């Protein structure tokens, strides 16, 4: 009967399968990061745009004259 270490050493893995599996894992990690970061980035840019436009509009607002 083979020991566990001998069984692992004798197991042959396809190099192409290893490459495909590794690429799939990397793509999955990148997808999860993008799904987490894109909404946060959009929210931050939206708040930045709102604050910037609010500042510009308040600077352009008509103020009553002080005579």
PyMOL commands that set and color helices and strands:
alter all, ss='L'
color gray80, all
select helices_A, chain A and resi 4-10+15-60
alter helices_A, ss='H'
color red, helices_A
deselect
rebuild
show_as cartoon
